[in-house]
Amino acid sequence: MATKKGELSNFQHGCIGACVGSIEQTVMRPAVFWKAELQQQRFVLARAVDPRFCYRGLPVAVASIAPITCIQFSATNACMNAIKRRRGGSTANSDADKFISGCFAGVASSLVQSPFQLVEVNQQNSGGSVGATARRVFSTYGFRGFFRGLSMTAMREGIFCSSYIALAPTLKTRLRARRPEMSDGTAVAASAILAGSFGAALSHPFDTMKTCLQGSLFPAQDAGGASAAARFHRATGPWSALRDMRQQGPLRPQVFRGFIPRVFRIVCCTYIYSTMTETFENLCHEWARSETSFGLGIVSGIVPIVVGTSAVHCEEQRARR
């Protein structure tokens, strides 16, 4: 039988997070592009279905999501273990502990994610290489320019992480308890839909503000002319951008632009994370068990040899005396 999830180390959880995040980003990359284009009012169907555009920036996206999900998974495990130790380690983590750990992990990962996504969204807007975009940001705004929209990224990730780390497993457990006849796969899918939809709805306004702030770092041009996100170019922060939004019209339709592709992506993301995490955890447990068996086999083979050699040596010493 596999050991408990909490027995995996922070490093192992981090490696699982990096693998799962990379897989999800590769599969769902077009949905990320569609969402960003809608939020910046740049969506063009011909671009949306063209792999040259919807998969533009995939290497930097995968390179950025791997350390981010690595941080999220390892930080969640570290936080839950810290809470458990503070209580004496006698009880399992509660649902509240998981929500707190998820929020902490999301905020911690935003320190890495925000600069990567700023480069990513500006590369999508203007084209060019990742290195050229990063150099342009640094030469124009310095190191501080990479952290435009950081507070919005932290809010979004705190909500998102708590939804897939805490809410989805909680809903799955309660669904199985209320409907014992429900299969495990159905429970995972249902909890992913519910948790993903809730997390997406709650965090989407912050995501829209983040995208508009980061995407307006430079005035962007597309096939239809000036991007609407360019009006945020002079915004000094979220409140300034929010005032600009209010001047353009009703706030709700603006902050929920791009919601459909994002809720689709978050639901799929939650499902992928749930299933792939369990798969990789089982692989880690199996690997650890095989390593233990291999180690015990070596020990069981070496110990008799050592004991036998020692016995022979003792007999030789007695004979010499």
Secondary structure as UniProt FT lines:
FT   HELIX           5..7
FT   HELIX           10..39
FT   TURN            40..41
FT   HELIX           45..48
FT   HELIX           51..54
FT   TURN            55..57
FT   HELIX           58..86
FT   TURN            87..88
FT   HELIX           95..126
FT   HELIX           130..141
FT   HELIX           143..147
FT   TURN            148..149
FT   HELIX           150..162
FT   HELIX           163..167
FT   HELIX           168..178
FT   TURN            180..181
FT   HELIX           184..215
FT   STRAND          221..222
FT   TURN            223..224
FT   STRAND          225..226
FT   HELIX           228..232
FT   TURN            233..234
FT   HELIX           238..248
FT   HELIX           251..255
FT   TURN            256..258
FT   HELIX           259..320
//
